[in-house]
């Protein structure tokens, strides 16, 4: 599936090829995974309702393409990356492995510490899932202060990361100068790092966001390597108080305009979304994104549905994620137990991935996606039949399922037991239910003692006058 970047400013994107009727190897690959028709995959990419983030330079390494869109399985992203105080390359690669093991469909390198270029290159080469970045972080590391950023420097950074094989980039081009004042009444201001950096730059220079004014220059870079836009929600709410406010929706409308501009260049686009949003406002976010952003895939951080649970925000986020996934979000950005508190470690990554895979799968079930319930039915059948080892193997986190079971019944003989330690042998409802069904089945087909032959039920005198089952049916049922 390897392709070469365009050397003459041409276009190598999946969208460009899809709009010309081509079914690429990447489209066939994801179609097989999604149990979808390759032509349907092509049509969704051509329409802009789905993207296949697959940089031509990442395809040369280990990349296994995925598709992100409302008519395909809901995906999850895991954020990794070092900081100025914590982590090293070895730790970040371990986080990549942990994320992929526990069902992450993409990873984003959000490193802000040392050796950013080497870290990013190693992650891209190591990862078999698409890799995203926020290039303004790399640009800032080269100058030190937001005020010293320049359009040429940021464009140079974007192209460098595209050459390295980054599959999608968060570009906060929708944060406009006129939007900054709309955040003054917020409880938590601007919580996006990219959004805050650009607000500081615009305030210092009195000029418009250079990512907005140079958007077509970015498109020209992206189409050479097939980098997808992840149009950033730089004004997303960081607290329930600020949810669905004027600043958030002003930016979303601009992202809709930029989507059309990117599509003119046949560059793939997805839209980033909030943030902290109470349950009753989640549906509105999904509906407005679909309307204003022309059905481009929606990629959401949670949303986190309450602000009172630091240390458990993987749960508050997964609750919102399940709901917005049902409402139409195509990918959920995970939140870990470390959210708002610290840099996530590998265990935080594991917990964040599991929580959001649960949310994404719940959304797939709710939307009736093809094959989604097969997994649930398989594990339910194994559970009812007391096939413990099959239950463990089918679990979203097999090692944890087995560990929980074996904590109280560790002996190998208990892997065939018709109960667990919760109910014990006498109170297991599934065992009692199976036994009851067995008794009913035996009564339905009684055996004559000593012969092994099925005895005939005695025929009562009234039977010959009874109405046959077929005669009792209404005419419409025949």
Secondary structure, 3 states (H helix, E strand, C coil): CCCCCCCCCCCCCHHHHHCCCCCCHHHHHHHHHHCCCHHHHHHHHHHCCEECCCCCCCCCCCCCCCCEECCCCCEEEEEECCCCCCCCHHHHHHHHHHHHHCCCCEEEECCCCCCHHHHHHHHHHHCCCEEEECHHHHHHHHHCCHHHCCHHHHHHHHHHHHHHCCCEEEECCCCCHHHHHHHCCCCCCCCCHHHHHHHHHHHHHCCCCHHHHCHHHHHHHHHHHCCEEEECCCCCCCCHHHCCCHHHHHHHHHHHHHHHHHHHCCCCEEEEECCECCHHHHHHHHHHHHHHCCCCEEEEECCECCCCCCCCHHHHHHHHHHHHHHHCCCEEECCCCCCCCCCCCHHHHHHHHHHHHHHHHHHHHHCCCCCHHHHHHHHHHHHHCCCHHHHHHHCCCHHHHHHHHHCCCCCHHHHHCCCCCCCCCCCCHHHHHHHHHHHHHHHHCCECCCCCCECCCCCCHHHHHCCCHHHHCCHHHC
